[in-house]
Amino acid sequence: DIIDMEVFNQIIELDDGDSSFVSAMVTEYLEQVDSTFNDMDKAMEIKDLMEISQLGHFLKGSSAALGVKQVSSTCEKIQNTAKSAPTDKTIEEVTSLLKRVKEEYGAAKIWLLELSNVIT
C-alpha cells in the first residue's frame, strides 16, 4: 500500500548493479520532502493556500516518480483542495490532509530507509 513496487522496481533496474543510484534517489527524496513540509507549514501559518497547492503538486510528482503512492495521492488532494477559496472549512480540510500526508510519509520513510539498507 505504501510503495508502488512496479515503479520502484523500475528504478532498481536503472541502478545497473550500482546501489548508489537508488540510495541517492531515496536520500534526495527524503530531504526534499522534509524541506517541502517545512515550506507547507510556513504557508499554512499565513493561510497561503495557493502556495500549499503548488507545493502539493510538486510533492505529488516527486512522490509518484519514486513510487510513494499514498503520499502522492494525498498530495493531489492537497493540491486540489487548496485551490478552493480560503474559507475556514478549506483551511481545516487542508490542515487535516497535511497531518495525514505526514503520517503516510513517516511510514514510507521507514520503508524506504529499510530498503536502501538492504540494497546497499
Number of C-alpha atoms within 10 A of each C-alpha: 8 16 19 15 14 10 15 17 13 12 17 17 11 13 14 10 10 13 16 14 16 22 20 12 13 18 15 11 19 18 10 14 18 13 12 17 18 12 15 21 16 14 17 17 9 8 18 16 23 18 18 28 24 18 20 27 19 17 24 23 18 16 22 18 16 22 22 25 22 22 28 25 18 20 27 19 21 26 24 17 21 24 16 14 12 16 10 10 11 16 19 12 16 24 15 12 17 22 12 16 20 16 13 18 22 13 15 21 19 11 13 22 15 11 14 18 10 9 14 11
